[in-house]
Amino acid sequence: MTPMRTRRPDTDLFGLIRDASVAALGDADVSMADVDLVVLSQGPDALYGIGHPEQELVDVLAARGKRVVRVQTGGATGTSAAQMAWCAIAAGESQCALVVGADKMGDSQQSAQHVLNLIWDPAYEARLPLNTISMTALQAQRYLHRHGIGLRRGEEAWAQIASRLRNNGALNPAAQLRNPVTPDEVLSSPLLFAPIRRDMACPQTSGGAAVVMVSAERAATIARPVAWIDGFAARSNTYFLGDKMGAAGDNDHGSFLELSRAAAAAYAQAGITDPARQIDVAEPYIPFATMEPIAVEALGFSEPGQGIADAEKGRFDRGGEIPVCPSGGVLCAAPISVSALVRFAEGALQVRGRAGDHQIDGCRTAVVTGAGGSIQFAGVAVLRGEDS
């Protein structure tokens, strides 16, 4: 992946795509001549003012004559694109696939937030004061209400989570936000939409990411450590927020039903029966600190309503039972088109023992996720190192 920054005026979108591709191909010790499938992980065209960027990609990556496809599911785009390549390889349609994308949100000609605000249903929800921040704030409030957790306790736990993730990001040279913050500093940062404060939210990011995926036969010819995909699943939920408000049951806006279902399917493929004991590292898609307790519950690391308590106990710290986002996660860099692909890459680095200063010792199995839309799409992959 490229370094993640607020702006990259020195290059364009395709420069980031090229740089990320060159790095991934070099790491895998393959060339574009070996690649038979390119999957572009790319979000809304309006962010960069280029219609169908997959067209220019063909020449930028010397991919003429190769199969090129584009995938877009919002924040889940990265896992959706990786799953598309995984399926093609499993079906025998590809031996070597390059999954790549980039974003230049800080350089967008339109406000990135304005573009993201266009995801709502135009008939019923677009007239409401909804944006990605208020949507997530509603989720946080629903979560507290659903589990009888007081607002003050929730705010203090979210501040602790944000501080931990920012401290993790300080160890990651690719992260955009590398300055640690204390819980008190998080609580003192400006309020964006109650109860979310600025330092509980992800930044706007410019950067690119790429991964190379190959068949088992091709992997046997690669001298470097590889990461195996033991399970990969995706699930969706309703488009309408109102359908997750008020009704009793699991499909509540204060939960991640689609994530829990995708995780259950991926775990079944991977033979994971006790994720809290069998997973060494988690890289879930957490663009807001308020999402972590909900995500760890959906992934089976915490019982329902216990995500905050487990965070308070330090279970998800670097030295805890299940380190969550040792890279700093999306909270420290959020190039939406590839935020989930970065989770995939970070999980692979961990199980390969190549994560550098933010490596978790003894990591052999990792779970990575993507989440997109109005908390609607989710993808989950289980990655394994060679000697596990």
FIGU-384857 format. One record per residue (C-alpha): residue in one letter; residue number from 1; x, z, y. Coordinates in steps of 0.05 Angstrom, whole numbers, plus 5000, padded with zeros to 4 digits. Layout:
BEGIN
aa | i | px | pz | py
A | NUM | X | Z | Y
...
***
This chain:
BEGIN
aa | i | px | pz | py
M | 1 | 5000 | 5000 | 5000
T | 2 | 5021 | 4993 | 5072
P | 3 | 5030 | 5052 | 5119
M | 4 | 4963 | 5072 | 5148
R | 5 | 4959 | 5073 | 5224
T | 6 | 4906 | 5075 | 5278
R | 7 | 4925 | 5006 | 5302
R | 8 | 4971 | 4951 | 5278
P | 9 | 4979 | 4903 | 5338
D | 10 | 5042 | 4875 | 5306
T | 11 | 5004 | 4838 | 5251
D | 12 | 4935 | 4810 | 5234
L | 13 | 4888 | 4824 | 5176
F | 14 | 4923 | 4774 | 5131
G | 15 | 4991 | 4801 | 5148
L | 16 | 4968 | 4869 | 5120
I | 17 | 4940 | 4834 | 5058
R | 18 | 5005 | 4797 | 5048
D | 19 | 5048 | 4860 | 5057
A | 20 | 5005 | 4901 | 5009
S | 21 | 5007 | 4844 | 4957
V | 22 | 5083 | 4837 | 4961
A | 23 | 5092 | 4912 | 4951
A | 24 | 5044 | 4914 | 4891
L | 25 | 5074 | 4853 | 4858
G | 26 | 5144 | 4880 | 4867
D | 27 | 5124 | 4948 | 4838
A | 28 | 5094 | 4914 | 4777
D | 29 | 5153 | 4866 | 4770
V | 30 | 5108 | 4805 | 4770
S | 31 | 5100 | 4745 | 4817
M | 32 | 5041 | 4705 | 4842
A | 33 | 5057 | 4654 | 4789
D | 34 | 5037 | 4706 | 4737
V | 35 | 4971 | 4722 | 4772
D | 36 | 4909 | 4685 | 4747
L | 37 | 4856 | 4724 | 4785
V | 38 | 4854 | 4750 | 4857
V | 39 | 4799 | 4798 | 4876
L | 40 | 4791 | 4810 | 4951
S | 41 | 4767 | 4880 | 4967
Q | 42 | 4738 | 4868 | 5036
G | 43 | 4684 | 4901 | 5078
P | 44 | 4638 | 4874 | 5132
D | 45 | 4661 | 4810 | 5167
A | 46 | 4639 | 4838 | 5234
L | 47 | 4696 | 4888 | 5234
Y | 48 | 4747 | 4832 | 5244
G | 49 | 4706 | 4774 | 5268
I | 50 | 4727 | 4729 | 5210
G | 51 | 4672 | 4698 | 5168
H | 52 | 4690 | 4694 | 5094
P | 53 | 4762 | 4719 | 5097
E | 54 | 4770 | 4700 | 5024
Q | 55 | 4778 | 4628 | 5047
E | 56 | 4842 | 4641 | 5086
L | 57 | 4867 | 4688 | 5032
V | 58 | 4878 | 4629 | 4985
D | 59 | 4934 | 4600 | 5028
V | 60 | 4961 | 4667 | 5052
L | 61 | 4975 | 4688 | 4980
A | 62 | 4993 | 4619 | 4952
A | 63 | 4932 | 4625 | 4907
R | 64 | 4910 | 4552 | 4906
G | 65 | 4883 | 4534 | 4837
K | 66 | 4872 | 4608 | 4819
R | 67 | 4806 | 4643 | 4812
V | 68 | 4790 | 4680 | 4876
V | 69 | 4730 | 4725 | 4887
R | 70 | 4708 | 4775 | 4939
V | 71 | 4673 | 4842 | 4928
Q | 72 | 4638 | 4885 | 4981
T | 73 | 4601 | 4951 | 4969
G | 74 | 4619 | 4989 | 5032
G | 75 | 4664 | 5049 | 5019
A | 76 | 4660 | 5035 | 4945
T | 77 | 4689 | 4965 | 4954
G | 78 | 4757 | 4985 | 4926
T | 79 | 4731 | 5013 | 4861
S | 80 | 4681 | 4956 | 4855
A | 81 | 4737 | 4905 | 4863
A | 82 | 4782 | 4940 | 4813
Q | 83 | 4725 | 4945 | 4763
M | 84 | 4712 | 4870 | 4771
A | 85 | 4784 | 4856 | 4753
W | 86 | 4782 | 4906 | 4695
C | 87 | 4719 | 4872 | 4667
A | 88 | 4752 | 4803 | 4672
I | 89 | 4813 | 4827 | 4635
A | 90 | 4771 | 4863 | 4582
A | 91 | 4731 | 4798 | 4572
G | 92 | 4794 | 4758 | 4562
E | 93 | 4784 | 4718 | 4625
S | 94 | 4847 | 4744 | 4659
Q | 95 | 4915 | 4768 | 4637
C | 96 | 4942 | 4789 | 4706
A | 97 | 4897 | 4805 | 4766
L | 98 | 4915 | 4823 | 4837
V | 99 | 4864 | 4867 | 4873
V | 100 | 4878 | 4869 | 4948
G | 101 | 4846 | 4882 | 5015
A | 102 | 4858 | 4909 | 5085
D | 103 | 4824 | 4934 | 5147
K | 104 | 4840 | 4935 | 5221
M | 105 | 4785 | 4981 | 5245
G | 106 | 4825 | 5005 | 5305
D | 107 | 4833 | 4933 | 5329
S | 108 | 4761 | 4912 | 5316
Q | 109 | 4731 | 4870 | 5371
Q | 110 | 4666 | 4908 | 5361
S | 111 | 4660 | 4983 | 5355
A | 112 | 4672 | 4999 | 5282
Q | 113 | 4618 | 5053 | 5287
H | 114 | 4569 | 5002 | 5314
V | 115 | 4582 | 4956 | 5255
L | 116 | 4573 | 5013 | 5205
N | 117 | 4509 | 5034 | 5239
L | 118 | 4476 | 4968 | 5218
I | 119 | 4470 | 4990 | 5145
W | 120 | 4403 | 5024 | 5154
D | 121 | 4336 | 4997 | 5132
P | 122 | 4311 | 4958 | 5194
A | 123 | 4237 | 4973 | 5183
Y | 124 | 4238 | 5048 | 5173
E | 125 | 4305 | 5079 | 5188
A | 126 | 4341 | 5037 | 5240
R | 127 | 4300 | 5067 | 5297
L | 128 | 4324 | 5137 | 5278
P | 129 | 4388 | 5165 | 5308
L | 130 | 4426 | 5151 | 5244
N | 131 | 4500 | 5135 | 5237
T | 132 | 4551 | 5151 | 5183
I | 133 | 4566 | 5218 | 5216
S | 134 | 4494 | 5241 | 5224
M | 135 | 4478 | 5217 | 5153
T | 136 | 4534 | 5260 | 5126
A | 137 | 4514 | 5319 | 5170
L | 138 | 4444 | 5315 | 5141
Q | 139 | 4475 | 5315 | 5071
A | 140 | 4516 | 5378 | 5088
Q | 141 | 4455 | 5413 | 5115
R | 142 | 4414 | 5394 | 5054
Y | 143 | 4469 | 5420 | 5008
L | 144 | 4471 | 5488 | 5042
H | 145 | 4395 | 5494 | 5041
R | 146 | 4389 | 5472 | 4969
H | 147 | 4438 | 5525 | 4945
G | 148 | 4422 | 5581 | 4993
I | 149 | 4489 | 5581 | 5028
G | 150 | 4494 | 5606 | 5099
L | 151 | 4517 | 5560 | 5155
R | 152 | 4575 | 5603 | 5176
R | 153 | 4603 | 5607 | 5106
G | 154 | 4595 | 5532 | 5098
E | 155 | 4631 | 5518 | 5164
E | 156 | 4689 | 5564 | 5145
A | 157 | 4695 | 5532 | 5076
W | 158 | 4694 | 5461 | 5105
A | 159 | 4748 | 5481 | 5155
Q | 160 | 4790 | 5508 | 5098
I | 161 | 4780 | 5443 | 5059
A | 162 | 4797 | 5400 | 5119
S | 163 | 4860 | 5441 | 5132
R | 164 | 4882 | 5434 | 5059
L | 165 | 4872 | 5359 | 5059
R | 166 | 4909 | 5350 | 5125
N | 167 | 4966 | 5393 | 5098
N | 168 | 4968 | 5348 | 5036
G | 169 | 4969 | 5286 | 5081
A | 170 | 5031 | 5314 | 5116
L | 171 | 5069 | 5302 | 5051
N | 172 | 5046 | 5230 | 5044
P | 173 | 5087 | 5179 | 5084
A | 174 | 5030 | 5128 | 5079
A | 175 | 4978 | 5174 | 5110
Q | 176 | 4953 | 5162 | 5180
L | 177 | 4941 | 5235 | 5199
R | 178 | 5005 | 5272 | 5181
N | 179 | 5000 | 5332 | 5227
P | 180 | 4976 | 5396 | 5192
V | 181 | 4918 | 5435 | 5222
T | 182 | 4895 | 5506 | 5211
P | 183 | 4823 | 5525 | 5193
D | 184 | 4816 | 5556 | 5262
E | 185 | 4838 | 5491 | 5295
V | 186 | 4787 | 5453 | 5254
L | 187 | 4732 | 5501 | 5276
S | 188 | 4755 | 5493 | 5349
S | 189 | 4754 | 5417 | 5347
P | 190 | 4696 | 5381 | 5382
L | 191 | 4628 | 5380 | 5349
L | 192 | 4608 | 5309 | 5329
F | 193 | 4541 | 5321 | 5296
A | 194 | 4523 | 5391 | 5272
P | 195 | 4554 | 5418 | 5229
I | 196 | 4610 | 5365 | 5227
R | 197 | 4669 | 5373 | 5275
R | 198 | 4722 | 5322 | 5292
D | 199 | 4775 | 5350 | 5246
M | 200 | 4726 | 5350 | 5188
A | 201 | 4719 | 5274 | 5194
C | 202 | 4763 | 5215 | 5176
P | 203 | 4797 | 5171 | 5228
Q | 204 | 4791 | 5096 | 5241
T | 205 | 4848 | 5063 | 5204
S | 206 | 4887 | 4998 | 5200
G | 207 | 4923 | 4985 | 5134
G | 208 | 4923 | 4948 | 5069
A | 209 | 4927 | 4964 | 4995
A | 210 | 4936 | 4925 | 4930
V | 211 | 4941 | 4939 | 4855
V | 212 | 4962 | 4895 | 4798
M | 213 | 4921 | 4900 | 4734
V | 214 | 4942 | 4868 | 4669
S | 215 | 4920 | 4863 | 4596
A | 216 | 4948 | 4910 | 4544
E | 217 | 4989 | 4853 | 4516
R | 218 | 5020 | 4838 | 4584
A | 219 | 5032 | 4912 | 4597
A | 220 | 5076 | 4915 | 4535
T | 221 | 5124 | 4867 | 4570
I | 222 | 5131 | 4910 | 4633
A | 223 | 5192 | 4956 | 4632
R | 224 | 5164 | 5004 | 4685
P | 225 | 5114 | 5061 | 4673
V | 226 | 5042 | 5037 | 4674
A | 227 | 4975 | 5072 | 4684
W | 228 | 4922 | 5060 | 4631
I | 229 | 4848 | 5056 | 4648
D | 230 | 4811 | 5097 | 4597
G | 231 | 4742 | 5094 | 4630
F | 232 | 4710 | 5057 | 4688
A | 233 | 4637 | 5061 | 4709
A | 234 | 4593 | 5050 | 4770
R | 235 | 4522 | 5070 | 4788
S | 236 | 4476 | 5059 | 4847
N | 237 | 4420 | 5098 | 4881
T | 238 | 4362 | 5082 | 4928
Y | 239 | 4374 | 5048 | 4994
F | 240 | 4324 | 5093 | 5030
L | 241 | 4347 | 5162 | 5053
G | 242 | 4274 | 5183 | 5057
D | 243 | 4268 | 5176 | 4982
K | 244 | 4320 | 5231 | 4975
M | 245 | 4288 | 5279 | 5024
G | 246 | 4237 | 5331 | 5006
A | 247 | 4225 | 5313 | 4934
A | 248 | 4248 | 5364 | 4883
G | 249 | 4297 | 5343 | 4829
D | 250 | 4368 | 5319 | 4821
N | 251 | 4361 | 5258 | 4868
D | 252 | 4369 | 5297 | 4932
H | 253 | 4408 | 5275 | 4994
G | 254 | 4447 | 5340 | 4986
S | 255 | 4475 | 5316 | 4919
F | 256 | 4513 | 5256 | 4890
L | 257 | 4468 | 5233 | 4834
E | 258 | 4500 | 5164 | 4829
L | 259 | 4569 | 5196 | 4827
S | 260 | 4551 | 5245 | 4772
R | 261 | 4521 | 5189 | 4730
A | 262 | 4581 | 5143 | 4740
A | 263 | 4627 | 5201 | 4723
A | 264 | 4588 | 5217 | 4659
A | 265 | 4594 | 5144 | 4637
A | 266 | 4668 | 5139 | 4653
Y | 267 | 4682 | 5205 | 4618
A | 268 | 4645 | 5183 | 4556
Q | 269 | 4688 | 5120 | 4553
A | 270 | 4752 | 5162 | 4562
G | 271 | 4733 | 5217 | 4513
I | 272 | 4731 | 5269 | 4568
T | 273 | 4685 | 5326 | 4547
D | 274 | 4711 | 5381 | 4593
P | 275 | 4734 | 5349 | 4658
A | 276 | 4754 | 5415 | 4689
R | 277 | 4806 | 5424 | 4634
Q | 278 | 4823 | 5352 | 4616
I | 279 | 4834 | 5323 | 4686
D | 280 | 4900 | 5340 | 4720
V | 281 | 4888 | 5308 | 4789
A | 282 | 4827 | 5282 | 4825
E | 283 | 4826 | 5231 | 4882
P | 284 | 4753 | 5229 | 4901
Y | 285 | 4726 | 5190 | 4961
I | 286 | 4718 | 5245 | 5013
P | 287 | 4715 | 5217 | 5085
F | 288 | 4685 | 5283 | 5109
A | 289 | 4707 | 5353 | 5087
T | 290 | 4634 | 5370 | 5077
M | 291 | 4631 | 5321 | 5019
E | 292 | 4683 | 5355 | 4975
P | 293 | 4639 | 5411 | 4946
I | 294 | 4585 | 5360 | 4929
A | 295 | 4636 | 5312 | 4898
V | 296 | 4671 | 5364 | 4855
E | 297 | 4604 | 5386 | 4827
A | 298 | 4584 | 5314 | 4811
L | 299 | 4651 | 5304 | 4776
G | 300 | 4640 | 5365 | 4732
F | 301 | 4694 | 5409 | 4762
S | 302 | 4645 | 5460 | 4790
E | 303 | 4576 | 5483 | 4771
P | 304 | 4519 | 5463 | 4818
G | 305 | 4523 | 5503 | 4882
Q | 306 | 4593 | 5530 | 4865
G | 307 | 4636 | 5477 | 4899
I | 308 | 4645 | 5519 | 4962
A | 309 | 4661 | 5582 | 4922
D | 310 | 4712 | 5545 | 4880
A | 311 | 4745 | 5517 | 4943
E | 312 | 4748 | 5587 | 4972
K | 313 | 4784 | 5610 | 4909
G | 314 | 4837 | 5555 | 4915
R | 315 | 4818 | 5518 | 4852
F | 316 | 4829 | 5451 | 4887
D | 317 | 4894 | 5467 | 4922
R | 318 | 4960 | 5432 | 4904
G | 319 | 4977 | 5491 | 4859
G | 320 | 4906 | 5502 | 4836
E | 321 | 4870 | 5486 | 4772
I | 322 | 4850 | 5415 | 4794
P | 323 | 4888 | 5389 | 4855
V | 324 | 4839 | 5347 | 4896
C | 325 | 4867 | 5291 | 4939
P | 326 | 4941 | 5312 | 4940
S | 327 | 4951 | 5249 | 4981
G | 328 | 4908 | 5276 | 5037
G | 329 | 4852 | 5230 | 5015
V | 330 | 4805 | 5190 | 5059
L | 331 | 4804 | 5247 | 5109
C | 332 | 4876 | 5227 | 5128
A | 333 | 4867 | 5151 | 5125
A | 334 | 4803 | 5110 | 5121
P | 335 | 4812 | 5034 | 5119
I | 336 | 4741 | 5026 | 5092
S | 337 | 4752 | 4961 | 5054
V | 338 | 4807 | 4993 | 5012
S | 339 | 4796 | 5068 | 5019
A | 340 | 4772 | 5071 | 4947
L | 341 | 4827 | 5023 | 4924
V | 342 | 4877 | 5071 | 4955
R | 343 | 4846 | 5127 | 4913
F | 344 | 4857 | 5082 | 4852
A | 345 | 4930 | 5069 | 4872
E | 346 | 4943 | 5142 | 4887
G | 347 | 4915 | 5162 | 4819
A | 348 | 4960 | 5110 | 4786
L | 349 | 5021 | 5136 | 4823
Q | 350 | 5005 | 5207 | 4800
V | 351 | 4999 | 5191 | 4726
R | 352 | 5062 | 5147 | 4730
G | 353 | 5101 | 5204 | 4763
R | 354 | 5116 | 5161 | 4824
A | 355 | 5077 | 5196 | 4880
G | 356 | 5139 | 5223 | 4915
D | 357 | 5132 | 5286 | 4956
H | 358 | 5058 | 5294 | 4940
Q | 359 | 5069 | 5286 | 4864
I | 360 | 5033 | 5339 | 4822
D | 361 | 5080 | 5361 | 4766
G | 362 | 5055 | 5347 | 4696
C | 363 | 4999 | 5299 | 4718
R | 364 | 4979 | 5257 | 4658
T | 365 | 4905 | 5244 | 4672
A | 366 | 4871 | 5229 | 4738
V | 367 | 4801 | 5212 | 4761
V | 368 | 4790 | 5168 | 4822
T | 369 | 4725 | 5150 | 4857
G | 370 | 4693 | 5106 | 4910
A | 371 | 4628 | 5117 | 4949
G | 372 | 4592 | 5067 | 4993
G | 373 | 4530 | 5049 | 5031
S | 374 | 4482 | 5103 | 5053
I | 375 | 4511 | 5148 | 4999
Q | 376 | 4484 | 5095 | 4951
F | 377 | 4541 | 5066 | 4909
A | 378 | 4593 | 5102 | 4867
G | 379 | 4650 | 5081 | 4822
V | 380 | 4692 | 5126 | 4777
A | 381 | 4755 | 5110 | 4738
V | 382 | 4795 | 5154 | 4691
L | 383 | 4870 | 5138 | 4690
R | 384 | 4922 | 5160 | 4640
G | 385 | 4997 | 5160 | 4638
E | 386 | 5036 | 5128 | 4582
D | 387 | 5058 | 5191 | 4546
S | 388 | 4992 | 5229 | 4548
***
